[in-house]
Amino acid sequence: MRLAERDRQTILDNLPSLVSYWDADLNNRFANSAYDTWFGIPAEQLRGRHCRELLGPSLYAMCEPFLRSALRGERQLFECTVADKTGVLRHAIVSYVPDVDGGVVRGVFLQTTDITDRKRMEEQLFEEKERIRLTLQSIGDAVICTDAQGSITYLNPVAERLTGWQAFDAAGSQVDAVVCLHDPATGMPMPSPLRQAIQGVAQEVSVRGVVHHRTSGQRFDVQETASPITDRHGAVTGAVAVLRDVTEAVAMQARMAHLAQYDALTDLPNRLLLQDRAQLAIAHARRGGRSLAVMYIDLDGFKGVNDRLGHDMGDRLLVQFAQRLKGAVRESDTVCRQGGDEFVVLLPGLEDVEGACSVARKILATAATPFDLAGEPLSIGLSGGIAVFPAHGNTFEELTQHADAAMYAAKRSGRLQFMLYAGPGAEPRVIKPLVPEPG
């Protein structure tokens, strides 16, 4: 028995936990050596003493309800904070197990385990998780997380705004139902970068696509980057996708590209775009054995309008005239604002010179109606010149020079007319209006 007692004591003294037994009056019957480490009281000195003497008034007041419950036969498990003999606070998990004999509680087995390190790790993990949560909520990009099966586990607020899904609604849903990329050009669904990340497909650059809001249908241009989430053994446990809203940047890029080829005031093609279309039209004309025409048009007396009514009214006049020009030509024709009050019209795919003359007459008729400038009617004339490929030039530069020369000839000859280039040294000829048939 002495050997068994010694073995039991040795085992209990080497446990990292405080182990003790207290009788029904809460007097100590046994304690291992850990009590000396924690409280500075050897087990021999503790035996027979009341629990209150060990714990002190405040700690005993906290533990007493649990002790009373244990003495009624109810197992207890709780956490508390204890100051050891050096004053260091230790977090502990405490277990009270009633010693029941024949339905009578003889005492309580007590075990206290130091969980200070575990608590510290829990606090550090919580702080780290809270930092990550606040970071994900604060950044301007959408963050979406899934498990290894592609089910949504997390959406940050930006992802909720882009997709129209609330995080609690999206949880457990397949990622393709919540975030589906569409091709910006065709509108067709694109492969999911997040699913590709789960499948181990390496992604070196972000993927550009469009997502649609769940309820409003609003379109967002995004760049999506996805990466797999792995455990310490390298197994894929999920994936995270970052979506950057580039809607404004894409719109700005499109706007800048448009401004590079179109006039800011009239929204007509500028000279750069006109040159590209003219080169293509000339190439087609050569292959097809057809003709094309270049018109130069200048408003008569436009400077006087600016001087008399102001530049705002002048701009209104230019916008209205540009709209009338577009209405007088075909969809395949190009109307360009050269600058100021000078316009150029490209007429591809003509059979002969008469096709260009017919358009010139329509333009003259269109300009004959007074323009409306803030409620005030204004009549203004125009002068125009025409050069035809291939009769008047083989390149766009030659055609523009000859059309410009014909236009200035029209101005010198009295304005309010179109003139057709007639060759080097020859006077351009006036395009006569159609004579109505008698009757």
C-alpha positions as CSV (number, residue, x, y, z in Angstrom):
1,M,0.0,0.0,0.0
2,R,2.9,2.3,0.8
3,L,4.4,1.5,-2.6
4,A,1.0,2.2,-4.4
5,E,0.6,5.4,-2.4
6,R,4.1,6.5,-3.4
7,D,3.5,5.7,-7.1
8,R,0.2,7.6,-7.0
9,Q,1.8,10.6,-5.4
10,T,4.6,10.6,-7.9
11,I,2.2,10.4,-10.9
12,L,0.0,13.2,-9.5
13,D,3.0,15.4,-8.6
14,N,4.2,15.2,-12.2
15,L,1.0,16.2,-13.8
16,P,0.9,19.8,-15.2
17,S,-2.5,20.4,-13.6
18,L,-3.4,21.1,-10.0
19,V,-5.1,18.0,-8.6
20,S,-6.8,18.0,-5.2
21,Y,-9.6,16.5,-3.1
22,W,-11.8,18.4,-0.7
23,D,-14.3,16.9,1.7
24,A,-17.9,17.8,2.1
25,D,-16.9,20.7,4.4
26,L,-14.4,21.9,1.8
27,N,-11.4,21.0,3.8
28,N,-8.4,19.7,1.9
29,R,-7.7,16.0,2.1
30,F,-5.1,15.8,-0.7
31,A,-3.2,18.1,-3.1
32,N,-0.3,17.5,-5.5
33,S,2.9,19.5,-5.6
34,A,1.6,21.9,-8.3
35,Y,-0.1,23.8,-5.5
36,D,3.3,24.7,-4.1
37,T,4.3,26.0,-7.6
38,W,1.1,28.1,-8.0
39,F,0.3,29.2,-4.4
40,G,3.5,28.7,-2.5
41,I,1.9,26.2,-0.1
42,P,3.3,22.7,0.1
43,A,0.8,19.9,0.0
44,E,1.5,18.9,3.6
45,Q,0.7,22.4,4.9
46,L,-2.5,22.6,2.8
47,R,-4.0,19.3,4.2
48,G,-6.9,20.0,6.5
49,R,-7.2,23.7,5.6
50,H,-10.4,25.2,4.2
51,C,-10.6,26.1,0.6
52,R,-11.2,29.8,1.5
53,E,-7.7,30.0,3.0
54,L,-6.1,28.9,-0.2
55,L,-8.2,31.0,-2.7
56,G,-8.6,34.2,-0.7
57,P,-11.9,36.1,-0.3
58,S,-12.5,37.3,-3.8
59,L,-11.5,34.1,-5.7
60,Y,-13.4,32.0,-3.2
61,A,-16.5,34.1,-3.7
62,M,-16.3,33.5,-7.4
63,C,-15.8,29.7,-7.0
64,E,-18.2,29.1,-4.2
65,P,-21.3,28.7,-6.3
66,F,-19.6,26.1,-8.4
67,L,-18.4,24.3,-5.3
68,R,-21.9,24.2,-3.8
69,S,-23.3,22.8,-7.1
70,A,-20.6,20.1,-7.0
71,L,-21.5,19.3,-3.4
72,R,-25.1,18.7,-4.7
73,G,-23.7,16.1,-7.1
74,E,-23.4,18.3,-10.2
75,R,-20.2,18.2,-12.3
76,Q,-18.8,21.7,-12.9
77,L,-16.5,23.0,-15.6
78,F,-15.6,26.7,-15.9
79,E,-12.7,29.1,-16.7
80,C,-11.2,31.6,-14.3
81,T,-8.1,33.8,-13.8
82,V,-5.8,33.1,-10.9
83,A,-2.8,35.2,-9.6
84,D,0.0,32.8,-8.7
85,K,2.5,33.3,-5.8
86,T,4.6,35.7,-8.0
87,G,1.5,37.8,-8.9
88,V,1.4,36.5,-12.5
89,L,-2.1,36.1,-13.8
90,R,-2.8,32.6,-15.1
91,H,-5.9,31.6,-17.1
92,A,-7.2,28.2,-15.9
93,I,-9.9,25.8,-16.8
94,V,-11.4,24.2,-13.6
95,S,-13.2,20.9,-13.2
96,Y,-15.2,19.9,-10.1
97,V,-16.2,16.2,-10.0
98,P,-18.4,15.2,-7.1
99,D,-17.3,12.1,-5.1
100,V,-20.6,10.2,-4.7
101,D,-20.8,7.2,-2.4
102,G,-24.2,5.5,-2.1
103,G,-26.0,8.7,-3.2
104,V,-24.1,10.8,-0.7
105,V,-21.6,13.4,-1.8
106,R,-18.4,12.7,0.2
107,G,-16.3,15.5,-1.3
108,V,-15.1,17.0,-4.6
109,F,-12.2,16.1,-6.9
110,L,-10.7,19.3,-8.2
111,Q,-8.5,19.7,-11.3
112,T,-7.2,23.0,-12.5
113,T,-5.2,23.2,-15.8
114,D,-3.2,26.2,-16.8
115,I,-4.4,27.4,-20.3
116,T,-2.5,30.7,-20.2
117,D,-0.6,29.9,-23.4
118,R,-3.7,28.7,-25.1
119,K,-5.6,31.8,-24.2
120,R,-2.7,33.9,-25.4
121,M,-2.7,32.1,-28.7
122,E,-6.5,32.5,-28.9
123,E,-6.2,36.2,-28.3
124,Q,-3.5,36.5,-30.9
125,L,-5.5,34.5,-33.4
126,F,-8.6,36.7,-32.7
127,E,-6.6,39.9,-33.1
128,E,-5.1,38.6,-36.3
129,K,-8.5,37.5,-37.6
130,E,-10.0,40.9,-36.6
131,R,-7.2,42.7,-38.4
132,I,-7.8,40.6,-41.5
133,R,-11.6,41.2,-41.2
134,L,-11.2,45.0,-40.9
135,T,-8.7,45.0,-43.7
136,L,-11.0,43.1,-46.1
137,Q,-13.9,45.4,-45.1
138,S,-11.9,48.5,-45.7
139,I,-10.1,47.8,-49.0
140,G,-11.7,49.0,-52.2
141,D,-11.6,45.7,-54.0
142,A,-14.1,42.9,-53.8
143,V,-12.9,39.7,-52.0
144,I,-14.6,36.4,-52.4
145,C,-13.6,33.1,-50.7
146,T,-14.8,29.6,-51.3
147,D,-14.1,26.1,-50.0
148,A,-12.6,23.3,-52.1
149,Q,-15.9,22.6,-53.7
150,G,-16.4,26.1,-54.9
151,S,-19.1,27.0,-52.3
152,I,-19.0,30.6,-51.1
153,T,-17.6,31.1,-47.6
154,Y,-17.0,34.9,-47.5
155,L,-17.9,38.1,-49.3
156,N,-16.6,41.5,-48.2
157,P,-18.8,44.6,-48.5
158,V,-17.4,45.6,-51.9
159,A,-18.2,42.1,-53.2
160,E,-21.8,42.5,-51.9
161,R,-22.1,45.8,-53.8
162,L,-20.8,44.4,-57.0
163,T,-22.8,41.2,-57.0
164,G,-26.0,42.2,-55.2
165,W,-25.6,39.2,-52.9
166,Q,-25.5,39.6,-49.1
167,A,-22.8,37.5,-47.5
168,F,-25.3,35.4,-45.5
169,D,-27.4,34.7,-48.6
170,A,-24.4,33.8,-50.6
171,A,-22.9,31.5,-48.0
172,G,-23.0,27.9,-49.3
173,S,-24.0,28.9,-52.8
174,Q,-21.8,27.9,-55.8
175,V,-19.4,30.7,-56.9
176,D,-20.8,30.5,-60.5
177,A,-24.2,31.5,-59.3
178,V,-22.8,34.5,-57.3
179,V,-20.0,35.7,-59.5
180,C,-20.2,34.9,-63.2
181,L,-17.7,36.7,-65.5
182,H,-19.0,37.6,-69.0
183,D,-17.0,38.5,-72.0
184,P,-17.0,42.3,-72.4
185,A,-17.4,42.0,-76.2
186,T,-19.8,39.1,-76.7
187,G,-21.6,38.9,-73.3
188,M,-20.9,35.2,-73.2
189,P,-20.0,33.5,-69.9
190,M,-16.2,33.1,-69.3
191,P,-14.4,30.4,-67.3
192,S,-14.3,31.1,-63.6
193,P,-10.7,32.1,-62.5
194,L,-11.6,31.0,-59.0
195,R,-12.6,27.5,-60.1
196,Q,-9.5,27.3,-62.1
197,A,-7.5,28.2,-59.0
198,I,-9.2,25.4,-57.1
199,Q,-8.3,23.0,-59.9
200,G,-4.7,24.1,-59.7
201,V,-4.6,26.1,-63.0
202,A,-1.9,28.7,-62.5
203,Q,-3.0,32.3,-63.2
204,E,-0.3,34.8,-64.0
205,V,-2.4,37.8,-64.8
206,S,-5.8,39.2,-63.9
207,V,-8.7,38.4,-66.2
208,R,-10.9,41.2,-67.5
209,G,-14.7,40.6,-67.6
210,V,-18.1,41.9,-66.7
211,V,-20.3,41.0,-63.7
212,H,-23.9,41.9,-63.4
213,H,-25.7,43.0,-60.2
214,R,-28.1,40.3,-58.9
215,T,-31.2,42.5,-58.7
216,S,-30.6,45.7,-60.6
217,G,-28.7,44.1,-63.5
218,Q,-26.2,46.9,-63.4
219,R,-23.0,46.1,-65.3
220,F,-19.6,46.3,-63.7
221,D,-16.3,45.9,-65.6
222,V,-13.9,44.1,-63.3
223,Q,-10.4,42.6,-63.3
224,E,-10.4,39.3,-61.4
225,T,-7.4,37.5,-59.9
226,A,-7.8,34.2,-58.1
227,S,-5.4,32.1,-56.0
228,P,-5.8,28.7,-54.2
229,I,-5.8,28.4,-50.5
230,T,-3.7,25.4,-49.2
231,D,-3.1,23.8,-45.9
232,R,0.3,23.2,-44.5
233,H,0.5,19.9,-46.4
234,G,-0.2,21.7,-49.7
235,A,-3.7,20.4,-50.1
236,V,-6.1,22.9,-51.7
237,T,-8.8,23.8,-49.2
238,G,-10.4,26.6,-51.1
239,A,-9.6,29.7,-53.1
240,V,-9.8,33.5,-52.9
241,A,-10.6,35.9,-55.7
242,V,-10.0,39.6,-55.8
243,L,-12.2,41.7,-58.2
244,R,-11.2,45.2,-59.0
245,D,-14.0,47.5,-60.3
246,V,-12.5,49.1,-63.4
247,T,-15.9,50.4,-64.8
248,E,-14.9,54.1,-64.6
249,A,-11.4,53.3,-66.0
250,V,-12.9,51.4,-68.9
251,A,-15.4,54.2,-69.6
252,M,-12.6,56.7,-69.4
253,Q,-10.5,54.7,-71.8
254,A,-13.4,54.3,-74.2
255,R,-14.0,58.1,-73.9
256,M,-10.4,58.9,-74.6
257,A,-10.3,56.5,-77.6
258,H,-13.4,58.2,-78.9
259,L,-12.0,61.7,-78.5
260,A,-8.9,60.6,-80.3
261,Q,-11.0,59.9,-83.4
262,Y,-14.0,62.2,-83.0
263,D,-14.6,65.9,-82.8
264,A,-15.4,67.0,-79.3
265,L,-18.1,69.6,-80.3
266,T,-20.0,67.8,-83.1
267,D,-19.1,64.2,-82.3
268,L,-18.2,63.8,-86.0
269,P,-15.2,61.8,-87.1
270,N,-12.0,63.9,-87.0
271,R,-9.4,64.1,-89.8
272,L,-7.4,61.1,-88.3
273,L,-10.4,58.7,-88.6
274,L,-11.3,60.2,-92.0
275,Q,-7.9,59.4,-93.3
276,D,-8.1,55.8,-92.2
277,R,-11.6,55.4,-93.8
278,A,-10.4,57.2,-97.0
279,Q,-7.4,54.9,-97.4
280,L,-9.7,51.8,-97.0
281,A,-12.3,53.3,-99.4
282,I,-9.6,54.0,-102.1
283,A,-8.3,50.5,-101.8
284,H,-11.8,49.1,-102.3
285,A,-12.4,51.4,-105.2
286,R,-9.2,50.3,-106.9
287,R,-10.1,46.6,-106.5
288,G,-13.7,47.1,-107.5
289,G,-13.2,49.6,-110.4
290,R,-15.5,52.0,-108.8
291,S,-15.4,55.7,-107.8
292,L,-15.5,57.8,-104.7
293,A,-15.7,61.5,-103.9
294,V,-14.3,63.9,-101.4
295,M,-16.3,67.1,-100.6
296,Y,-15.0,70.2,-98.8
297,I,-17.7,72.4,-97.3
298,D,-17.4,75.8,-95.6
299,L,-20.1,77.9,-94.1
300,D,-20.5,81.3,-95.6
301,G,-20.2,84.2,-93.1
302,F,-19.6,82.1,-90.1
303,K,-17.1,84.5,-88.6
304,G,-19.8,87.2,-88.6
305,V,-22.1,84.9,-86.7
306,N,-19.5,84.4,-84.0
307,D,-18.7,88.1,-83.9
308,R,-22.4,89.2,-83.7
309,L,-23.9,86.4,-81.6
310,G,-21.0,85.0,-79.7
311,H,-19.1,81.7,-79.8
312,D,-21.7,79.8,-77.9
313,M,-24.3,80.5,-80.7
314,G,-21.6,79.7,-83.2
315,D,-21.1,76.3,-81.6
316,R,-24.8,75.7,-81.7
317,L,-24.9,76.5,-85.4
318,L,-22.0,74.0,-86.0
319,V,-23.7,71.2,-84.1
320,Q,-27.0,71.7,-86.0
321,F,-25.2,71.9,-89.3
322,A,-23.3,68.7,-88.5
323,Q,-26.6,66.9,-87.8
324,R,-28.1,68.1,-91.1
325,L,-25.0,66.9,-93.0
326,K,-25.3,63.5,-91.5
327,G,-28.9,63.4,-92.4
328,A,-28.1,64.2,-96.0
329,V,-25.7,61.3,-96.6
330,R,-25.7,57.6,-96.5
331,E,-24.7,55.4,-93.5
332,S,-21.6,54.3,-95.4
333,D,-20.5,57.9,-95.9
334,T,-18.3,59.8,-93.5
335,V,-18.9,63.4,-92.4
336,C,-15.8,65.0,-90.8
337,R,-15.3,68.3,-89.1
338,Q,-12.0,69.5,-90.4
339,G,-11.8,72.5,-88.0
340,G,-13.7,75.7,-87.4
341,D,-16.6,75.8,-89.9
342,E,-15.0,73.6,-92.4
343,F,-16.3,70.1,-93.0
344,V,-15.2,67.1,-95.2
345,V,-17.5,64.4,-96.6
346,L,-16.2,61.1,-97.9
347,L,-18.6,59.4,-100.4
348,P,-17.3,55.8,-101.1
349,G,-18.8,53.3,-103.5
350,L,-20.0,55.7,-106.2
351,E,-20.8,54.6,-109.8
352,D,-20.0,58.0,-111.4
353,V,-19.7,61.7,-110.7
354,E,-23.4,62.3,-110.7
355,G,-23.7,60.4,-107.4
356,A,-21.6,63.1,-105.7
357,C,-23.5,65.9,-107.5
358,S,-26.7,64.5,-106.2
359,V,-25.4,64.5,-102.6
360,A,-24.2,68.1,-103.1
361,R,-27.7,69.2,-104.1
362,K,-29.2,67.5,-101.0
363,I,-26.8,69.3,-98.8
364,L,-27.6,72.6,-100.3
365,A,-31.3,72.0,-99.9
366,T,-30.7,70.9,-96.3
367,A,-28.9,74.1,-95.4
368,A,-31.6,76.3,-97.1
369,T,-33.9,76.0,-94.0
370,P,-33.0,78.6,-91.3
371,F,-31.2,77.3,-88.2
372,D,-32.7,77.7,-84.7
373,L,-30.3,79.5,-82.4
374,A,-32.0,79.8,-79.0
375,G,-35.3,80.6,-80.6
376,E,-33.9,83.0,-83.2
377,P,-33.9,81.8,-86.8
378,L,-30.7,82.2,-88.7
379,S,-30.1,81.7,-92.4
380,I,-26.6,80.9,-93.6
381,G,-25.2,79.7,-96.8
382,L,-22.4,77.3,-97.7
383,S,-19.7,76.8,-100.4
384,G,-18.5,73.4,-101.4
385,G,-15.9,71.7,-103.6
386,I,-15.8,68.1,-104.9
387,A,-13.0,65.9,-106.2
388,V,-13.6,62.4,-107.6
389,F,-11.4,59.3,-107.6
390,P,-9.7,58.4,-109.9
391,A,-10.4,61.2,-112.3
392,H,-9.1,64.0,-110.0
393,G,-6.5,62.1,-108.0
394,N,-5.1,58.7,-107.0
395,T,-4.5,59.5,-103.3
396,F,-6.5,61.0,-100.5
397,E,-4.0,63.9,-100.2
398,E,-4.6,64.8,-103.9
399,L,-8.3,64.5,-103.6
400,T,-8.5,66.8,-100.6
401,Q,-6.2,69.4,-102.2
402,H,-8.4,69.5,-105.3
403,A,-11.7,69.5,-103.4
404,D,-10.4,72.4,-101.3
405,A,-9.4,74.3,-104.4
406,A,-12.9,73.7,-105.9
407,M,-14.5,75.0,-102.7
408,Y,-12.5,78.2,-102.7
409,A,-13.4,78.7,-106.4
410,A,-17.1,78.4,-105.3
411,K,-16.5,81.1,-102.7
412,R,-14.9,83.4,-105.3
413,S,-17.7,82.8,-107.7
414,G,-20.5,84.0,-105.4
415,R,-20.8,81.3,-102.7
416,L,-24.0,79.3,-102.0
417,Q,-22.9,76.6,-104.5
418,F,-20.9,73.5,-105.0
419,M,-18.2,73.3,-107.7
420,L,-16.6,70.2,-109.2
421,Y,-12.8,70.1,-109.8
422,A,-12.1,70.1,-113.5
423,G,-8.3,69.4,-113.6
424,P,-5.1,71.4,-113.4
425,G,-5.5,75.0,-114.7
426,A,-9.2,74.5,-115.5
427,E,-11.9,76.4,-113.8
428,P,-14.1,74.1,-111.6
429,R,-17.6,73.8,-112.9
430,V,-20.7,74.7,-111.0
431,I,-23.0,71.8,-110.0
432,K,-26.4,73.0,-111.3
433,P,-29.5,72.3,-109.2
434,L,-32.1,70.0,-110.7
435,V,-34.6,71.8,-112.8
436,P,-38.2,70.8,-111.9
437,E,-40.1,69.1,-114.7
438,P,-42.9,71.3,-116.2
439,G,-46.4,70.7,-114.9
